[in-house]
Amino acid sequence: MAAGLRKYVQAIGGTPLPHGILNTPCTDVRDVSDEHELLGVEWLALGCCPVQSWSDPCLDDESPGDVSPGDGPGPLKEFCRPETEHAEPITLYAGAECSAIGWTYAEARMHAKVTLDLGEQHGLEAAFWRSKLTADAIDLTPAEGPLTMAQGVAALEGCLAEAYGGVGTLHVPASAAALLGCCDLAREDPATGGLTTLAGNCVVIGAGYSAANTGPGNTLADPGTVWLYITGPLVIRRGPAVITPDRPGASVSTRTNDRNVLVERTYVVGTTCTVCAVNVQV
């Protein structure tokens, strides 16, 4: 059928995956307007220092309150200096371009904005994977090669438990998500709708993770395998969407007569304590 006879209809909408990094109760997403927070943040790690046990039968009732506990008599207890952690900004964008004839500024602006709304989760997952997960992870894959999905999840949760006593986050590419159900590795919490492992860690299933699928050092996964990661909890600071230009006239190029509208948004994704990785078979 000739294109001129087709009826123009509304575009097909979409819904971001329900267990992605921005669409799960596992993640603390904070919409912020303070531009300083969007330049990057740092903090003292909390919960990464071990809690020690102590048993000394020679203790008496005297309490030297005016003496530092690091200077007292007898065996000294161990003290931990919290590490300073940080998170860098990630800026995502979506651009719309079309002929200025028959396409208004409002339509171009809406198209770019909706594109970002539908794709920001995918884009943020891929960026976080590259900038944090592959950059900082401890590789748990044995010399013998990739593990099964159940073995991989067990290894990751053990790694996190050694460094952090709280609830963490398991990061799974969408291409391997079905394998979580084979051994009942993840369950949906009826109260929140989020996915958790039997140990209680949150599960993020990312389409953007599948697009990357690289290991520590950003090395490509071998065919038939995927990389899984685990981290501490996630806090995501998300800035407002910024549209450029902010008026119709400036959106049209006098050279090409095309209309261009750009929508950008900045995110700062923070996690804590440790990042562990393992290669598994699919």
Buried (B, 14 or more C-beta within 10 A) or exposed (E): EEEEEEEEEEEEEEEBBEBBBBBBBBBEBEEBEEEEBBEBBEBEBEBBBEEEEEEEEEEEEEEEEEEEEEEEEEEEEEEEEEEEBEBEBBEBBBBBBBEBEEBEBEBBBBBBBBBBBBBBBBBBBBBBBBBBBBEBBBBBBEEEEBBBBBBBBBBBBEBBBEBBEBBBBBBBBBBBBEBBEEEEBBBEEEEEEBBBBEBEBBBBBBBBBBBBBBBBEEEEBEEEBBBBBBBBBBBBBBBEBEBBBEEBEEBBEEEEEBBBBBBBBBBBBBBBBBBBBBBBBB
